[in-house]
């Protein structure tokens, strides 16, 4: 090439990957300089024989807190460079859209929140798309973070009072914290919400629900309830779980799975592997909004032994945070600010679901190798999905509709 940018044709690249499945390839780079060839050390990669889900869904927005009025949820075809919008808030009065969630990496069951004058929760299930308000009468806070029960009948929601705080000094200019948080379960088919005093009340703040693949356990994080004047850096979340009897719609007694606060640490984003053997989470010094914590690292718990290890293969010196698994459990994607400390970008890593071994992470590829040097949007909540979301315009069309009000009680 006579130019410093080398672009490998996609068709030839796919042919190479197919031929090298399960094997090693190498890149050999030489530069002609002053009429002399200089050869560099070979770059070697191993090509996985395990497929990855075909699409990546994510929210794009500016990395600050002022410019939230320009955002959207998009999906990237991982077999090409095509990026397709699901919803863009310029089409609905620049209201906020967030917390897109899928059931078992399938867009057949998916949801997202709209915040603003036409606020509500958009839920797609059994071929039906609805706008609902899962906050039943008597519940203190609206729904935020969510997790689909594998049956598709229920969504576990955290209901939070979230506040931004601005520091006048120190390395962190902004902190996001719960002032209150509880858990509730929403019956998608009957528009009904319910909870239990075990996970609702002022004693604790419960958030980030995550169902086990068999639907019998609900994992979440829990901190002591917020008291006025409490230092933000004293709020720390433990990893907990409760059993769930779907037939009786009854929760069991909470138990602490990892007492992170005893080690002056805090857990965010529990996420269980599809085979139910591993639980990945982010660990930081305090709080639960790990995207603002440079010390945040990914950790892996073996649920059969309780052993926890820091995932040194994928972590960096900056934020490593929100993560989701592929449907076959051989891959995961996570957010990292390792390039510049400001923009979160999606990184992929291979995973052995039997041994827990992890490959080296790599950045979401772009057609232009210099793409990330100039791109000013941050990638939020990367989620691997098996199929393309084809009805984004339908989501936008129902936003002006009146939300179906959930029934239920605390």
PEVEN-V277025 format. One record per backbone hydrogen bond with DSSP energy under -1.0 kcal/mol. CO is the residue of the C=O (numbers start at 1). NH is the residue of the N-H. E is the energy in kcal/mol with one decimal. If there is no record, write none. Layout:
BEGIN
{{CO	NH	E} {CO	NH	E}}
END
This chain:
BEGIN
{{9	13	-2.4} {10	14	-2.6} {11	15	-1.9} {12	16	-2.1} {13	17	-2.4} {14	18	-2.2} {15	19	-2.2} {16	20	-2.1} {20	23	-2.9} {23	47	-3.1} {25	45	-2.3} {27	43	-2.3} {29	40	-2.7} {31	38	-2.9} {33	36	-1.4} {36	33	-3.3} {38	31	-2.6} {43	27	-2.6} {45	25	-2.9} {47	22	-1.8} {54	78	-2.6} {55	385	-2.5} {56	76	-2.8} {57	383	-3.0} {58	74	-3.2} {59	380	-2.9} {60	72	-1.4} {61	378	-3.6} {67	70	-1.2} {71	89	-2.3} {72	60	-2.6} {73	86	-3.1} {73	87	-1.7} {74	58	-2.3} {75	84	-3.4} {76	56	-1.8} {77	80	-1.5} {82	77	-2.7} {84	75	-2.4} {87	73	-2.6} {88	91	-2.2} {89	92	-1.2} {89	94	-2.7} {92	95	-1.3} {96	115	-3.0} {98	113	-2.9} {101	111	-2.0} {103	106	-1.5} {105	386	-3.2} {106	109	-1.1} {109	103	-2.2} {110	124	-3.2} {111	101	-2.2} {112	122	-3.0} {113	98	-2.0} {114	120	-1.9} {115	96	-1.6} {116	119	-1.9} {120	114	-3.1} {121	132	-3.0} {122	112	-1.8} {123	130	-2.5} {124	110	-1.5} {125	128	-1.9} {128	125	-2.7} {130	123	-2.7} {131	404	-2.7} {132	121	-2.9} {133	406	-2.2} {134	136	-1.1} {136	139	-1.9} {142	160	-1.1} {145	158	-2.7} {147	156	-2.9} {149	152	-2.4} {153	188	-2.6} {154	149	-2.8} {155	186	-2.9} {156	147	-1.7} {157	184	-2.4} {158	144	-3.0} {159	182	-1.9} {161	179	-3.3} {163	177	-2.5} {165	175	-2.6} {173	167	-2.1} {175	165	-3.3} {177	163	-2.7} {180	161	-2.8} {181	206	-1.5} {182	159	-2.8} {184	157	-3.0} {185	194	-2.4} {186	155	-2.0} {187	191	-1.1} {187	192	-1.3} {191	407	-2.5} {192	187	-3.9} {194	185	-3.0} {196	199	-2.1} {199	183	-2.0} {203	225	-2.8} {205	223	-2.2} {207	221	-2.9} {210	219	-3.1} {212	215	-1.8} {216	244	-2.5} {217	212	-2.5} {218	242	-2.0} {219	210	-2.4} {220	240	-3.3} {221	207	-2.5} {222	238	-3.0} {223	205	-2.9} {227	230	-2.4} {231	234	-1.8} {232	235	-1.5} {235	287	-3.8} {237	267	-2.0} {238	222	-2.2} {239	257	-2.9} {239	258	-1.8} {240	220	-2.3} {241	255	-2.1} {242	218	-3.1} {243	252	-2.2} {245	249	-1.6} {245	250	-1.7} {250	245	-2.8} {255	241	-1.8} {258	239	-2.2} {258	260	-1.9} {260	263	-1.8} {260	265	-1.9} {261	264	-1.6} {266	284	-2.4} {268	282	-2.5} {271	280	-2.8} {273	276	-2.4} {277	303	-2.8} {278	273	-2.9} {279	301	-2.8} {280	271	-1.7} {281	299	-2.9} {282	268	-2.4} {283	297	-1.9} {284	266	-2.5} {288	290	-1.4} {289	292	-1.9} {290	293	-2.2} {293	296	-2.1} {296	320	-1.2} {297	283	-2.7} {298	311	-2.2} {299	281	-2.2} {300	309	-2.2} {301	279	-2.3} {302	306	-3.5} {307	302	-2.9} {309	300	-2.5} {310	312	-2.0} {311	314	-1.5} {311	315	-1.8} {319	337	-2.1} {322	335	-1.7} {324	333	-2.5} {326	329	-1.0} {330	351	-2.7} {331	326	-2.4} {332	349	-1.9} {333	324	-2.2} {334	347	-2.7} {335	321	-2.8} {336	345	-2.2} {337	341	-2.8} {344	379	-2.9} {345	336	-1.8} {346	364	-2.1} {347	334	-2.3} {348	362	-2.2} {349	332	-1.8} {350	359	-2.2} {352	356	-3.0} {357	352	-2.6} {362	348	-3.0} {368	371	-2.3} {370	373	-1.3} {371	374	-1.4} {371	375	-1.1} {378	61	-1.5} {380	59	-2.9} {383	57	-3.3} {385	55	-2.0} {391	395	-1.4} {392	396	-1.9} {393	397	-2.0} {394	398	-1.5} {398	401	-1.2} {404	133	-2.8} {407	193	-3.0}}
END
